[in-house]
Amino acid sequence: MRMILIAIPIFLTAVAANADNREGYYYPPVTSSETFSRTLGPVPPAERPVRAAFITTVTKALLAAPESPRYVIFAKGQEADHMIIVALDDQIFRTPYRARAVLAQLTANTRGTEFFKKSNLRYYATWFDLAKLLGFQDIVIWDGATWSHKVVLE
């Protein structure tokens, strides 16, 4: 009985430590990674509700398009600070280069938002910059089949 009482806190600590790590549940083990570190200047801190609202806005735009979404974007973690982008077909992220093209298009789409206009970032900020400004810690991109790539935002 004493061993069980000792094991429970250890187990709960391990579960809590892995609560933000969705590897193995939403995507397979990461096959490549990179670190994105650039600071565009001082910005107000973004909290969980801002990140959740951002993901909701992007998702609504994807669902409003006449064709079915080819990928999904969602936030996970207790603070919704882990962005995950998953391909829904075998072509959209067939290569990491295609995935980067989608991220470039997402950047272009968000440059027209009030946030980019007001912050004067629309001419040079990227999707990674935006995610970092919103307080995301990382982005995992998964092709839905064979590879997953993690971008750590510093």
N, CA, C and O atoms as a GROMACS GRO file, in nm:
protein
  616
    1MET      N    1   0.083  -0.119   0.000
    1MET     CA    2   0.000   0.000   0.000
    1MET      C    3   0.087   0.126   0.000
    1MET      O    4   0.059   0.223  -0.070
    2ARG      N    5   0.195   0.122   0.080
    2ARG     CA    6   0.283   0.238   0.088
    2ARG      C    7   0.348   0.266  -0.047
    2ARG      O    8   0.366   0.382  -0.085
    3MET      N    9   0.383   0.161  -0.120
    3MET     CA   10   0.444   0.178  -0.252
    3MET      C   11   0.344   0.245  -0.348
    3MET      O   12   0.384   0.327  -0.432
    4ILE      N   13   0.218   0.210  -0.336
    4ILE     CA   14   0.117   0.271  -0.422
    4ILE      C   15   0.105   0.420  -0.390
    4ILE      O   16   0.095   0.503  -0.481
    5LEU      N   17   0.105   0.454  -0.262
    5LEU     CA   18   0.095   0.594  -0.222
    5LEU      C   19   0.215   0.675  -0.269
    5LEU      O   20   0.202   0.793  -0.300
    6ILE      N   21   0.331   0.613  -0.275
    6ILE     CA   22   0.451   0.680  -0.326
    6ILE      C   23   0.444   0.692  -0.478
    6ILE      O   24   0.485   0.793  -0.534
    7ALA      N   25   0.392   0.590  -0.543
    7ALA     CA   26   0.388   0.587  -0.689
    7ALA      C   27   0.287   0.685  -0.747
    7ALA      O   28   0.308   0.738  -0.856
    8ILE      N   29   0.178   0.710  -0.677
    8ILE     CA   30   0.073   0.798  -0.730
    8ILE      C   31   0.125   0.939  -0.758
    8ILE      O   32   0.103   0.990  -0.868
    9PRO      N   33   0.194   1.006  -0.664
    9PRO     CA   34   0.245   1.140  -0.696
    9PRO      C   35   0.345   1.139  -0.812
    9PRO      O   36   0.347   1.232  -0.893
   10ILE      N   37   0.427   1.036  -0.820
   10ILE     CA   38   0.523   1.026  -0.930
   10ILE      C   39   0.449   1.014  -1.062
   10ILE      O   40   0.484   1.079  -1.160
   11PHE      N   41   0.345   0.929  -1.064
   11PHE     CA   42   0.265   0.911  -1.185
   11PHE      C   43   0.195   1.041  -1.224
   11PHE      O   44   0.196   1.080  -1.341
   12LEU      N   45   0.134   1.109  -1.128
   12LEU     CA   46   0.064   1.234  -1.156
   12LEU      C   47   0.160   1.342  -1.205
   12LEU      O   48   0.123   1.421  -1.292
   13THR      N   49   0.280   1.345  -1.152
   13THR     CA   50   0.380   1.441  -1.199
   13THR      C   51   0.417   1.412  -1.344
   13THR      O   52   0.430   1.504  -1.424
   14ALA      N   53   0.434   1.285  -1.376
   14ALA     CA   54   0.468   1.248  -1.514
   14ALA      C   55   0.355   1.282  -1.609
   14ALA      O   56   0.379   1.329  -1.720
   15VAL      N   57   0.231   1.259  -1.567
   15VAL     CA   58   0.116   1.292  -1.651
   15VAL      C   59   0.109   1.443  -1.672
   15VAL      O   60   0.088   1.488  -1.785
   16ALA      N   61   0.128   1.521  -1.567
   16ALA     CA   62   0.124   1.666  -1.579
   16ALA      C   63   0.235   1.717  -1.669
   16ALA      O   64   0.214   1.809  -1.748
   17ALA      N   65   0.353   1.658  -1.659
   17ALA     CA   66   0.466   1.700  -1.742
   17ALA      C   67   0.438   1.674  -1.889
   17ALA      O   68   0.484   1.749  -1.976
   18ASN      N   69   0.363   1.567  -1.918
   18ASN     CA   70   0.334   1.533  -2.057
   18ASN      C   71   0.202   1.591  -2.106
   18ASN      O   72   0.164   1.568  -2.221
   19ALA      N   73   0.131   1.666  -2.021
   19ALA     CA   74   0.001   1.720  -2.061
   19ALA      C   75   0.013   1.814  -2.179
   19ALA      O   76  -0.075   1.815  -2.266
   20ASP      N   77   0.120   1.892  -2.186
   20ASP     CA   78   0.139   1.983  -2.298
   20ASP      C   79   0.204   1.916  -2.417
   20ASP      O   80   0.197   1.967  -2.529
   21ASN      N   81   0.268   1.803  -2.394
   21ASN     CA   82   0.336   1.733  -2.502
   21ASN      C   83   0.237   1.637  -2.567
   21ASN      O   84   0.206   1.532  -2.511
   22ARG      N   85   0.186   1.672  -2.682
   22ARG     CA   86   0.083   1.593  -2.748
   22ARG      C   87   0.142   1.495  -2.848
   22ARG      O   88   0.069   1.432  -2.924
   23GLU      N   89   0.277   1.483  -2.848
   23GLU     CA   90   0.342   1.386  -2.936
   23GLU      C   91   0.290   1.247  -2.904
   23GLU      O   92   0.281   1.209  -2.787
   24GLY      N   93   0.256   1.172  -3.006
   24GLY     CA   94   0.203   1.039  -2.987
   24GLY      C   95   0.052   1.035  -2.979
   24GLY      O   96  -0.008   0.928  -2.984
   25TYR      N   97  -0.011   1.151  -2.965
   25TYR     CA   98  -0.157   1.158  -2.961
   25TYR      C   99  -0.210   1.234  -3.082
   25TYR      O  100  -0.292   1.181  -3.157
   26TYR      N  101  -0.165   1.357  -3.102
   26TYR     CA  102  -0.208   1.437  -3.217
   26TYR      C  103  -0.114   1.425  -3.335
   26TYR      O  104  -0.152   1.456  -3.448
   27TYR      N  105   0.006   1.380  -3.312
   27TYR     CA  106   0.103   1.362  -3.418
   27TYR      C  107   0.206   1.260  -3.372
   27TYR      O  108   0.224   1.239  -3.252
   28PRO      N  109   0.276   1.196  -3.467
   28PRO     CA  110   0.377   1.096  -3.431
   28PRO      C  111   0.504   1.164  -3.380
   28PRO      O  112   0.512   1.287  -3.380
   29PRO      N  113   0.602   1.087  -3.338
   29PRO     CA  114   0.728   1.149  -3.296
   29PRO      C  115   0.782   1.244  -3.403
   29PRO      O  116   0.777   1.217  -3.522
   30VAL      N  117   0.833   1.356  -3.356
   30VAL     CA  118   0.886   1.459  -3.445
   30VAL      C  119   1.007   1.404  -3.520
   30VAL      O  120   1.096   1.344  -3.460
   31THR      N  121   1.008   1.425  -3.652
   31THR     CA  122   1.118   1.374  -3.734
   31THR      C  123   1.222   1.481  -3.766
   31THR      O  124   1.334   1.448  -3.806
   32SER      N  125   1.187   1.608  -3.749
   32SER     CA  126   1.283   1.716  -3.767
   32SER      C  127   1.238   1.836  -3.685
   32SER      O  128   1.121   1.846  -3.647
   33SER      N  129   1.332   1.925  -3.658
   33SER     CA  130   1.296   2.042  -3.579
   33SER      C  131   1.390   2.158  -3.612
   33SER      O  132   1.496   2.141  -3.672
   34GLU      N  133   1.346   2.276  -3.572
   34GLU     CA  134   1.426   2.396  -3.588
   34GLU      C  135   1.386   2.493  -3.477
   34GLU      O  136   1.283   2.477  -3.413
   35THR      N  137   1.469   2.592  -3.457
   35THR     CA  138   1.439   2.697  -3.360
   35THR      C  139   1.425   2.828  -3.435
   35THR      O  140   1.510   2.864  -3.517
   36PHE      N  141   1.316   2.898  -3.406
   36PHE     CA  142   1.293   3.030  -3.465
   36PHE      C  143   1.312   3.132  -3.354
   36PHE      O  144   1.238   3.133  -3.256
   37SER      N  145   1.413   3.217  -3.371
   37SER     CA  146   1.436   3.320  -3.269
   37SER      C  147   1.458   3.454  -3.338
   37SER      O  148   1.560   3.479  -3.401
   38ARG      N  149   1.359   3.537  -3.323
   38ARG     CA  150   1.366   3.673  -3.374
   38ARG      C  151   1.272   3.756  -3.286
   38ARG      O  152   1.162   3.712  -3.252
   39THR      N  153   1.315   3.873  -3.251
   39THR     CA  154   1.233   3.963  -3.172
   39THR      C  155   1.202   4.085  -3.255
   39THR      O  156   1.291   4.154  -3.303
   40LEU      N  157   1.074   4.112  -3.271
   40LEU     CA  158   1.031   4.225  -3.353
   40LEU      C  159   1.013   4.353  -3.272
   40LEU      O  160   0.992   4.460  -3.329
   41GLY      N  161   1.021   4.343  -3.144
   41GLY     CA  162   1.003   4.461  -3.060
   41GLY      C  163   0.907   4.431  -2.947
   41GLY      O  164   0.852   4.321  -2.939
   42PRO      N  165   0.888   4.526  -2.860
   42PRO     CA  166   0.800   4.502  -2.746
   42PRO      C  167   0.653   4.492  -2.790
   42PRO      O  168   0.604   4.573  -2.869
   43VAL      N  169   0.586   4.393  -2.739
   43VAL     CA  170   0.444   4.375  -2.765
   43VAL      C  171   0.376   4.338  -2.635
   43VAL      O  172   0.439   4.283  -2.545
   44PRO      N  173   0.249   4.369  -2.623
   44PRO     CA  174   0.178   4.331  -2.501
   44PRO      C  175   0.167   4.179  -2.492
   44PRO      O  176   0.157   4.111  -2.594
   45PRO      N  177   0.169   4.125  -2.371
   45PRO     CA  178   0.161   3.980  -2.357
   45PRO      C  179   0.025   3.927  -2.404
   45PRO      O  180  -0.078   3.990  -2.381
   46ALA      N  181   0.027   3.813  -2.469
   46ALA     CA  182  -0.095   3.748  -2.513
   46ALA      C  183  -0.122   3.629  -2.421
   46ALA      O  184  -0.032   3.552  -2.391
   47GLU      N  185  -0.245   3.617  -2.378
   47GLU     CA  186  -0.281   3.509  -2.287
   47GLU      C  187  -0.364   3.405  -2.361
   47GLU      O  188  -0.397   3.421  -2.478
   48ARG      N  189  -0.398   3.299  -2.290
   48ARG     CA  190  -0.472   3.186  -2.347
   48ARG      C  191  -0.594   3.229  -2.428
   48ARG      O  192  -0.610   3.181  -2.540
   49PRO      N  193  -0.681   3.318  -2.378
   49PRO     CA  194  -0.799   3.355  -2.457
   49PRO      C  195  -0.764   3.418  -2.593
   49PRO      O  196  -0.838   3.399  -2.690
   50VAL      N  197  -0.656   3.492  -2.600
   50VAL     CA  198  -0.615   3.554  -2.727
   50VAL      C  199  -0.573   3.445  -2.825
   50VAL      O  200  -0.611   3.449  -2.942
   51ARG      N  201  -0.494   3.348  -2.778
   51ARG     CA  202  -0.451   3.238  -2.866
   51ARG      C  203  -0.571   3.156  -2.912
   51ARG      O  204  -0.580   3.120  -3.029
   52ALA      N  205  -0.661   3.126  -2.821
   52ALA     CA  206  -0.780   3.047  -2.856
   52ALA      C  207  -0.865   3.122  -2.958
   52ALA      O  208  -0.914   3.061  -3.053
   53ALA      N  209  -0.883   3.252  -2.940
   53ALA     CA  210  -0.962   3.332  -3.034
   53ALA      C  211  -0.895   3.335  -3.171
   53ALA      O  212  -0.963   3.329  -3.273
   54PHE      N  213  -0.762   3.344  -3.173
   54PHE     CA  214  -0.689   3.346  -3.299
   54PHE      C  215  -0.712   3.215  -3.375
   54PHE      O  216  -0.744   3.217  -3.494
   55ILE      N  217  -0.695   3.102  -3.307
   55ILE     CA  218  -0.714   2.971  -3.372
   55ILE      C  219  -0.858   2.958  -3.420
   55ILE      O  220  -0.882   2.906  -3.528
   56THR      N  221  -0.954   3.004  -3.340
   56THR     CA  222  -1.094   2.998  -3.380
   56THR      C  223  -1.119   3.080  -3.505
   56THR      O  224  -1.191   3.036  -3.595
   57THR      N  225  -1.061   3.199  -3.513
   57THR     CA  226  -1.077   3.285  -3.630
   57THR      C  227  -1.019   3.219  -3.755
   57THR      O  228  -1.081   3.222  -3.861
   58VAL      N  229  -0.900   3.161  -3.743
   58VAL     CA  230  -0.838   3.093  -3.857
   58VAL      C  231  -0.924   2.973  -3.900
   58VAL      O  232  -0.945   2.951  -4.019
   59THR      N  233  -0.972   2.897  -3.803
   59THR     CA  234  -1.054   2.780  -3.834
   59THR      C  235  -1.184   2.821  -3.904
   59THR      O  236  -1.225   2.756  -4.000
   60LYS      N  237  -1.248   2.926  -3.856
   60LYS     CA  238  -1.371   2.973  -3.921
   60LYS      C  239  -1.345   3.014  -4.065
   60LYS      O  240  -1.426   2.986  -4.153
   61ALA      N  241  -1.232   3.078  -4.089
   61ALA     CA  242  -1.197   3.118  -4.226
   61ALA      C  243  -1.176   2.994  -4.314
   61ALA      O  244  -1.220   2.992  -4.429
   62LEU      N  245  -1.110   2.893  -4.261
   62LEU     CA  246  -1.088   2.770  -4.337
   62LEU      C  247  -1.221   2.702  -4.370
   62LEU      O  248  -1.241   2.654  -4.481
   63LEU      N  249  -1.311   2.700  -4.272
   63LEU     CA  250  -1.440   2.633  -4.292
   63LEU      C  251  -1.534   2.714  -4.381
   63LEU      O  252  -1.624   2.658  -4.443
   64ALA      N  253  -1.514   2.845  -4.388
   64ALA     CA  254  -1.599   2.930  -4.473
   64ALA      C  255  -1.561   2.922  -4.620
   64ALA      O  256  -1.640   2.962  -4.706
   65ALA      N  257  -1.444   2.870  -4.649
   65ALA     CA  258  -1.401   2.858  -4.789
   65ALA      C  259  -1.492   2.759  -4.862
   65ALA      O  260  -1.547   2.669  -4.800
   66PRO      N  261  -1.509   2.776  -4.994
   66PRO     CA  262  -1.599   2.688  -5.068
   66PRO      C  263  -1.554   2.542  -5.072
   66PRO      O  264  -1.638   2.452  -5.082
   67GLU      N  265  -1.424   2.518  -5.064
   67GLU     CA  266  -1.375   2.379  -5.065
   67GLU      C  267  -1.353   2.331  -4.922
   67GLU      O  268  -1.341   2.412  -4.829
   68SER      N  269  -1.347   2.202  -4.906
   68SER     CA  270  -1.321   2.144  -4.773
   68SER      C  271  -1.179   2.179  -4.729
   68SER      O  272  -1.089   2.186  -4.812
   69PRO      N  273  -1.159   2.202  -4.600
   69PRO     CA  274  -1.023   2.232  -4.553
   69PRO      C  275  -0.927   2.118  -4.584
   69PRO      O  276  -0.963   2.000  -4.575
   70ARG      N  277  -0.806   2.154  -4.621
   70ARG     CA  278  -0.704   2.054  -4.650
   70ARG      C  279  -0.612   2.033  -4.531
   70ARG      O  280  -0.530   1.941  -4.531
   71TYR      N  281  -0.626   2.118  -4.430
   71TYR     CA  282  -0.548   2.104  -4.308
   71TYR      C  283  -0.627   2.167  -4.195
   71TYR      O  284  -0.719   2.246  -4.217
   72VAL      N  285  -0.589   2.130  -4.074
   72VAL     CA  286  -0.652   2.189  -3.955
   72VAL      C  287  -0.543   2.252  -3.870
   72VAL      O  288  -0.428   2.209  -3.870
   73ILE      N  289  -0.582   2.355  -3.797
   73ILE     CA  290  -0.492   2.422  -3.704
   73ILE      C  291  -0.561   2.425  -3.569
   73ILE      O  292  -0.677   2.465  -3.558
   74PHE      N  293  -0.491   2.382  -3.466
   74PHE     CA  294  -0.550   2.389  -3.333
   74PHE      C  295  -0.442   2.417  -3.230
   74PHE      O  296  -0.323   2.399  -3.256
   75ALA      N  297  -0.486   2.459  -3.114
   75ALA     CA  298  -0.395   2.490  -3.002
   75ALA      C  299  -0.419   2.389  -2.892
   75ALA      O  300  -0.533   2.352  -2.864
   76LYS      N  301  -0.313   2.345  -2.832
   76LYS     CA  302  -0.322   2.249  -2.722
   76LYS      C  303  -0.235   2.295  -2.607
   76LYS      O  304  -0.156   2.388  -2.620
   77GLY      N  305  -0.250   2.228  -2.496
   77GLY     CA  306  -0.176   2.261  -2.376
   77GLY      C  307  -0.265   2.338  -2.280
   77GLY      O  308  -0.364   2.399  -2.320
   78GLN      N  309  -0.229   2.334  -2.155
   78GLN     CA  310  -0.308   2.400  -2.053
   78GLN      C  311  -0.327   2.548  -2.083
   78GLN      O  312  -0.431   2.606  -2.052
   79GLU      N  313  -0.226   2.610  -2.143
   79GLU     CA  314  -0.233   2.752  -2.178
   79GLU      C  315  -0.259   2.774  -2.327
   79GLU      O  316  -0.246   2.886  -2.377
   80ALA      N  317  -0.296   2.667  -2.398
   80ALA     CA  318  -0.320   2.675  -2.543
   80ALA      C  319  -0.201   2.741  -2.613
   80ALA      O  320  -0.220   2.826  -2.700
   81ASP      N  321  -0.081   2.701  -2.576
   81ASP     CA  322   0.038   2.765  -2.631
   81ASP      C  323   0.123   2.672  -2.719
   81ASP      O  324   0.240   2.698  -2.743
   82HIS      N  325   0.061   2.564  -2.765
   82HIS     CA  326   0.126   2.472  -2.859
   82HIS      C  327   0.036   2.464  -2.982
   82HIS      O  328  -0.075   2.411  -2.975
   83MET      N  329   0.084   2.516  -3.094
   83MET     CA  330   0.006   2.514  -3.218
   83MET      C  331   0.039   2.386  -3.294
   83MET      O  332   0.156   2.348  -3.307
   84ILE      N  333  -0.065   2.321  -3.344
   84ILE     CA  334  -0.048   2.199  -3.423
   84ILE      C  335  -0.122   2.220  -3.555
   84ILE      O  336  -0.238   2.261  -3.557
   85ILE      N  337  -0.053   2.190  -3.665
   85ILE     CA  338  -0.112   2.201  -3.798
   85ILE      C  339  -0.100   2.063  -3.863
   85ILE      O  340   0.010   2.010  -3.877
   86VAL      N  341  -0.214   2.006  -3.902
   86VAL     CA  342  -0.217   1.870  -3.955
   86VAL      C  343  -0.283   1.868  -4.092
   86VAL      O  344  -0.392   1.923  -4.111
   87ALA      N  345  -0.216   1.806  -4.188
   87ALA     CA  346  -0.272   1.790  -4.322
   87ALA      C  347  -0.387   1.690  -4.318
   87ALA      O  348  -0.381   1.591  -4.245
   88LEU      N  349  -0.491   1.718  -4.396
   88LEU     CA  350  -0.606   1.627  -4.404
   88LEU      C  351  -0.608   1.549  -4.535
   88LEU      O  352  -0.695   1.464  -4.555
   89ASP      N  353  -0.513   1.576  -4.624
   89ASP     CA  354  -0.500   1.496  -4.745
   89ASP      C  355  -0.353   1.466  -4.768
   89ASP      O  356  -0.266   1.520  -4.700
   90ASP      N  357  -0.326   1.379  -4.863
   90ASP     CA  358  -0.188   1.332  -4.884
   90ASP      C  359  -0.104   1.426  -4.971
   90ASP      O  360   0.014   1.397  -4.994
   91GLN      N  361  -0.158   1.534  -5.019
   91GLN     CA  362  -0.085   1.621  -5.109
   91GLN      C  363  -0.041   1.754  -5.048
   91GLN      O  364   0.068   1.802  -5.079
   92ILE      N  365  -0.123   1.814  -4.964
   92ILE     CA  366  -0.097   1.952  -4.919
   92ILE      C  367   0.039   1.967  -4.852
   92ILE      O  368   0.110   2.064  -4.879
   93PHE      N  369   0.076   1.874  -4.766
   93PHE     CA  370   0.207   1.879  -4.699
   93PHE      C  371   0.294   1.761  -4.744
   93PHE      O  372   0.370   1.706  -4.665
   94ARG      N  373   0.282   1.724  -4.869
   94ARG     CA  374   0.357   1.608  -4.918
   94ARG      C  375   0.506   1.620  -4.890
   94ARG      O  376   0.574   1.520  -4.866
   95THR      N  377   0.556   1.743  -4.893
   95THR     CA  378   0.695   1.769  -4.858
   95THR      C  379   0.698   1.886  -4.758
   95THR      O  380   0.603   1.964  -4.751
   96PRO      N  381   0.806   1.897  -4.682
   96PRO     CA  382   0.817   2.014  -4.593
   96PRO      C  383   0.813   2.146  -4.669
   96PRO      O  384   0.771   2.248  -4.614
   97TYR      N  385   0.855   2.145  -4.795
   97TYR     CA  386   0.853   2.268  -4.875
   97TYR      C  387   0.710   2.311  -4.906
   97TYR      O  388   0.679   2.430  -4.907
   98ARG      N  389   0.623   2.215  -4.930
   98ARG     CA  390   0.482   2.249  -4.950
   98ARG      C  391   0.422   2.304  -4.822
   98ARG      O  392   0.341   2.396  -4.825
   99ALA      N  393   0.461   2.247  -4.709
   99ALA     CA  394   0.411   2.297  -4.581
   99ALA      C  395   0.456   2.441  -4.560
   99ALA      O  396   0.378   2.524  -4.514
  100ARG      N  397   0.579   2.472  -4.594
  100ARG     CA  398   0.628   2.610  -4.581
  100ARG      C  399   0.552   2.705  -4.674
  100ARG      O  400   0.529   2.820  -4.640
  101ALA      N  401   0.513   2.655  -4.790
  101ALA     CA  402   0.433   2.738  -4.881
  101ALA      C  403   0.297   2.769  -4.819
  101ALA      O  404   0.248   2.881  -4.832
  102VAL      N  405   0.238   2.673  -4.752
  102VAL     CA  406   0.110   2.697  -4.684
  102VAL      C  407   0.130   2.799  -4.573
  102VAL      O  408   0.046   2.888  -4.554
  103LEU      N  409   0.240   2.788  -4.498
  103LEU     CA  410   0.267   2.887  -4.392
  103LEU      C  411   0.286   3.026  -4.451
  103LEU      O  412   0.244   3.126  -4.391
  104ALA      N  413   0.349   3.034  -4.568
  104ALA     CA  414   0.366   3.164  -4.634
  104ALA      C  415   0.230   3.221  -4.674
  104ALA      O  416   0.206   3.341  -4.662
  105GLN      N  417   0.141   3.135  -4.720
  105GLN     CA  418   0.007   3.182  -4.756
  105GLN      C  419  -0.070   3.225  -4.631
  105GLN      O  420  -0.143   3.324  -4.635
  106LEU      N  421  -0.056   3.152  -4.523
  106LEU     CA  422  -0.120   3.193  -4.398
  106LEU      C  423  -0.069   3.330  -4.353
  106LEU      O  424  -0.146   3.413  -4.305
  107THR      N  425   0.062   3.352  -4.372
  107THR     CA  426   0.119   3.483  -4.340
  107THR      C  427   0.051   3.591  -4.423
  107THR      O  428   0.010   3.694  -4.370
  108ALA      N  429   0.041   3.567  -4.553
  108ALA     CA  430  -0.021   3.666  -4.642
  108ALA      C  431  -0.165   3.692  -4.601
  108ALA      O  432  -0.210   3.807  -4.602
  109ASN      N  433  -0.238   3.588  -4.566
  109ASN     CA  434  -0.378   3.604  -4.527
  109ASN      C  435  -0.393   3.685  -4.399
  109ASN      O  436  -0.489   3.762  -4.385
  110THR      N  437  -0.301   3.670  -4.306
  110THR     CA  438  -0.314   3.741  -4.178
  110THR      C  439  -0.259   3.883  -4.184
  110THR      O  440  -0.287   3.963  -4.095
  111ARG      N  441  -0.183   3.915  -4.286
  111ARG     CA  442  -0.128   4.051  -4.296
  111ARG      C  443  -0.235   4.158  -4.312
  111ARG      O  444  -0.211   4.276  -4.285
  112GLY      N  445  -0.352   4.119  -4.356
  112GLY     CA  446  -0.461   4.215  -4.370
  112GLY      C  447  -0.541   4.236  -4.243
  112GLY      O  448  -0.632   4.318  -4.240
  113THR      N  449  -0.508   4.162  -4.137
  113THR     CA  450  -0.582   4.176  -4.013
  113THR      C  451  -0.546   4.305  -3.941
  113THR      O  452  -0.439   4.362  -3.964
  114GLU      N  453  -0.634   4.348  -3.855
  114GLU     CA  454  -0.612   4.472  -3.780
  114GLU      C  455  -0.484   4.464  -3.696
  114GLU      O  456  -0.413   4.563  -3.682
  115PHE      N  457  -0.456   4.345  -3.640
  115PHE     CA  458  -0.336   4.330  -3.558
  115PHE      C  459  -0.212   4.368  -3.637
  115PHE      O  460  -0.129   4.445  -3.588
  116PHE      N  461  -0.199   4.314  -3.758
  116PHE     CA  462  -0.082   4.344  -3.840
  116PHE      C  463  -0.080   4.490  -3.882
  116PHE      O  464   0.025   4.555  -3.882
  117LYS      N  465  -0.196   4.542  -3.918
  117LYS     CA  466  -0.201   4.681  -3.962
  117LYS      C  467  -0.163   4.776  -3.848
  117LYS      O  468  -0.082   4.867  -3.867
  118LYS      N  469  -0.221   4.755  -3.731
  118LYS     CA  470  -0.196   4.845  -3.618
  118LYS      C  471  -0.054   4.835  -3.566
  118LYS      O  472   0.004   4.934  -3.521
  119SER      N  473   0.002   4.714  -3.572
  119SER     CA  474   0.137   4.696  -3.518
  119SER      C  475   0.245   4.728  -3.621
  119SER      O  476   0.364   4.723  -3.589
  120ASN      N  477   0.204   4.760  -3.744
  120ASN     CA  478   0.298   4.794  -3.850
  120ASN      C  479   0.394   4.679  -3.881
  120ASN      O  480   0.510   4.701  -3.916
  121LEU      N  481   0.345   4.556  -3.869
  121LEU     CA  482   0.428   4.438  -3.894
  121LEU      C  483   0.395   4.371  -4.028
  121LEU      O  484   0.462   4.276  -4.067
  122ARG      N  485   0.295   4.420  -4.096
  122ARG     CA  486   0.245   4.346  -4.210
  122ARG      C  487   0.342   4.333  -4.326
  122ARG      O  488   0.321   4.249  -4.414
  123TYR      N  489   0.446   4.412  -4.329
  123TYR     CA  490   0.538   4.404  -4.441
  123TYR      C  491   0.655   4.309  -4.419
  123TYR      O  492   0.726   4.275  -4.514
  124TYR      N  493   0.676   4.266  -4.295
  124TYR     CA  494   0.792   4.180  -4.273
  124TYR      C  495   0.771   4.067  -4.173
  124TYR      O  496   0.857   3.979  -4.163
  125ALA      N  497   0.663   4.064  -4.100
  125ALA     CA  498   0.640   3.955  -4.004
  125ALA      C  499   0.594   3.829  -4.077
  125ALA      O  500   0.528   3.837  -4.181
  126THR      N  501   0.629   3.714  -4.022
  126THR     CA  502   0.591   3.585  -4.079
  126THR      C  503   0.492   3.515  -3.986
  126THR      O  504   0.460   3.564  -3.878
  127TRP      N  505   0.444   3.399  -4.030
  127TRP     CA  506   0.356   3.318  -3.946
  127TRP      C  507   0.425   3.284  -3.814
  127TRP      O  508   0.362   3.285  -3.709
  128PHE      N  509   0.554   3.254  -3.820
  128PHE     CA  510   0.628   3.223  -3.698
  128PHE      C  511   0.633   3.343  -3.604
  128PHE      O  512   0.617   3.329  -3.483
  129ASP      N  513   0.656   3.462  -3.661
  129ASP     CA  514   0.655   3.584  -3.580
  129ASP      C  515   0.520   3.602  -3.512
  129ASP      O  516   0.513   3.630  -3.393
  130LEU      N  517   0.414   3.587  -3.589
  130LEU     CA  518   0.280   3.604  -3.534
  130LEU      C  519   0.254   3.505  -3.421
  130LEU      O  520   0.205   3.543  -3.315
  131ALA      N  521   0.289   3.378  -3.444
  131ALA     CA  522   0.269   3.277  -3.341
  131ALA      C  523   0.347   3.313  -3.215
  131ALA      O  524   0.297   3.299  -3.103
  132LYS      N  525   0.469   3.358  -3.233
  132LYS     CA  526   0.551   3.397  -3.118
  132LYS      C  527   0.490   3.516  -3.046
  132LYS      O  528   0.485   3.517  -2.923
  133LEU      N  529   0.445   3.617  -3.120
  133LEU     CA  530   0.383   3.734  -3.060
  133LEU      C  531   0.256   3.698  -2.982
  133LEU      O  532   0.223   3.761  -2.882
  134LEU      N  533   0.186   3.596  -3.030
  134LEU     CA  534   0.065   3.552  -2.962
  134LEU      C  535   0.094   3.464  -2.840
  134LEU      O  536   0.002   3.429  -2.766
  135GLY      N  537   0.220   3.430  -2.820
  135GLY     CA  538   0.257   3.354  -2.702
  135GLY      C  539   0.265   3.204  -2.721
  135GLY      O  540   0.273   3.130  -2.623
  136PHE      N  541   0.264   3.157  -2.846
  136PHE     CA  542   0.281   3.014  -2.869
  136PHE      C  543   0.427   2.978  -2.841
  136PHE      O  544   0.518   3.055  -2.871
  137GLN      N  545   0.448   2.860  -2.783
  137GLN     CA  546   0.583   2.812  -2.755
  137GLN      C  547   0.642   2.739  -2.874
  137GLN      O  548   0.763   2.743  -2.898
  138ASP      N  549   0.556   2.672  -2.949
  138ASP     CA  550   0.604   2.593  -3.062
  138ASP      C  551   0.490   2.567  -3.159
  138ASP      O  552   0.373   2.588  -3.130
  139ILE      N  553   0.531   2.521  -3.277
  139ILE     CA  554   0.438   2.481  -3.382
  139ILE      C  555   0.483   2.344  -3.432
  139ILE      O  556   0.600   2.326  -3.464
  140VAL      N  557   0.391   2.250  -3.438
  140VAL     CA  558   0.422   2.120  -3.497
  140VAL      C  559   0.340   2.110  -3.625
  140VAL      O  560   0.218   2.130  -3.624
  141ILE      N  561   0.408   2.078  -3.733
  141ILE     CA  562   0.344   2.059  -3.863
  141ILE      C  563   0.356   1.911  -3.897
  141ILE      O  564   0.466   1.854  -3.897
  142TRP      N  565   0.242   1.848  -3.926
  142TRP     CA  566   0.242   1.705  -3.956
  142TRP      C  567   0.173   1.682  -4.090
  142TRP      O  568   0.065   1.736  -4.115
  143ASP      N  569   0.236   1.603  -4.175
  143ASP     CA  570   0.177   1.574  -4.305
  143ASP      C  571   0.062   1.475  -4.296
  143ASP      O  572  -0.003   1.447  -4.397
  144GLY      N  573   0.036   1.422  -4.179
  144GLY     CA  574  -0.073   1.328  -4.159
  144GLY      C  575  -0.036   1.184  -4.188
  144GLY      O  576  -0.119   1.094  -4.174
  145ALA      N  577   0.090   1.161  -4.230
  145ALA     CA  578   0.129   1.025  -4.267
  145ALA      C  579   0.271   0.988  -4.227
  145ALA      O  580   0.292   0.889  -4.156
  146THR      N  581   0.369   1.067  -4.272
  146THR     CA  582   0.507   1.019  -4.259
  146THR      C  583   0.602   1.108  -4.180
  146THR      O  584   0.692   1.056  -4.115
  147TRP      N  585   0.585   1.237  -4.183
  147TRP     CA  586   0.682   1.325  -4.116
  147TRP      C  587   0.611   1.430  -4.031
  147TRP      O  588   0.497   1.468  -4.060
  148SER      N  589   0.678   1.474  -3.930
  148SER     CA  590   0.629   1.587  -3.850
  148SER      C  591   0.750   1.676  -3.819
  148SER      O  592   0.860   1.627  -3.796
  149HIS      N  593   0.725   1.804  -3.820
  149HIS     CA  594   0.832   1.903  -3.801
  149HIS      C  595   0.791   1.997  -3.690
  149HIS      O  596   0.679   2.047  -3.688
  150LYS      N  597   0.883   2.021  -3.596
  150LYS     CA  598   0.855   2.109  -3.483
  150LYS      C  599   0.939   2.235  -3.495
  150LYS      O  600   1.060   2.230  -3.519
  151VAL      N  601   0.873   2.348  -3.478
  151VAL     CA  602   0.939   2.477  -3.476
  151VAL      C  603   0.927   2.532  -3.333
  151VAL      O  604   0.817   2.563  -3.287
  152VAL      N  605   1.040   2.544  -3.265
  152VAL     CA  606   1.043   2.599  -3.130
  152VAL      C  607   1.058   2.749  -3.145
  152VAL      O  608   1.148   2.798  -3.214
  153LEU      N  609   0.968   2.824  -3.080
  153LEU     CA  610   0.968   2.970  -3.090
  153LEU      C  611   1.036   3.029  -2.967
  153LEU      O  612   0.986   3.018  -2.856
  154GLU      N  613   1.150   3.092  -2.989
  154GLU     CA  614   1.224   3.153  -2.877
  154GLU      C  615   1.218   3.303  -2.884
  154GLU      O  616   1.273   3.371  -2.798
   0.00000   0.00000   0.00000
